[in-house]
């Protein structure tokens, strides 16, 4: 499967430019109308994107602080307004009337008839409702309180606008990072540096030594693990892969440690259509020098259907995914599955084998030799 990395990068560049236009509309950095270039827009520089995102996040934090300050001020003004209402003659009269009705209700509950108790309760509740209604009316027309409510509403609107700006900047930053990663991946595929001259490998600590797999291959049957090393195209099909040439590509693999020192060897097999790009990258390396290799990290497995009593080998692995060592040897590219869409069979992690599957694989007869 050939990967149109350049096409994907161009599409993401266009999307990134569109996001930048919407996120920064009206800002001093926005381009004037009609000044767009005729070629495909380039991705924003990572530093520019980071600065814009940091500025948007700072503005959002400031907006949150302003909203909190406005809310605190509103509570203060509301409490002050309530105290002023409670200091009025009207409040004193209404409150005194409520206390009288409450006392009458208490007496009615002790001695009066049911209807009298109901009337006393109704009068008491109506008085309380009248006091509450007058309190709301007093506060609704208080100029200071109205202004504080308006200030809070404006602060909330500014917070929402700042949040939208942050979300737009984050989307722009994610698109720019995606473009950078795709460009790095394309550079890895097309790299012409000699990786045999590397002095160190940035191992991530999750790699499995080939020696461990060879020592106990059944432990790795049906399980996905990572190996790191140098690969080159091979034509060696053996064991349970001896008839797999029509369906698989073969690669010679040599493990590399952190100091780029060579270690154990193995054979890697990748389904055709999935590993075509890896084969092309390895072939491109040989244009520089015969025997040149590509350094990769690969997710591999020993498929249960290719493990038998005579052929459960830890030096014959099936590749599910891979990532390249970037030019210069300082970082790794995206995984191939993050760039291309692999076939469904290679897209998902194989399930751990069941005991019946392992038993069947162990008891299976070795494949017949080719005639």
Protein Blocks (a to p, Z undefined) as FASTA:
>chain_A
ZZdfklmmmmmmmmmmmmmmmmmgoiaklccehiacfbdcddddfklmmmmmmmmmmmmm
mmmmmmmmmmmmmmmmmmmmmmmmmmpmklmmmmmmmmmmmmmmmmmmmmmcfklmmmmm
mmmmmmmmmmmmmmmmmmmmmmklmmmmmmmmmmmmmmmmmmmmmmmmmmmmmmmmmmmm
mmmmmmmmmpcbdfklpcbdcdehlaccfklmmmmmmlmgoiacdddddddddfbdehjl
lmmmmmpccdddddddfkopacddddddddehjlmmmmmmmmmmmmmpghiacddddddd
ddfklgcfklccfkbccdfbdcdddehilaccddfklmmccdfklmpccddddfklmmmm
mmpccddddZZ
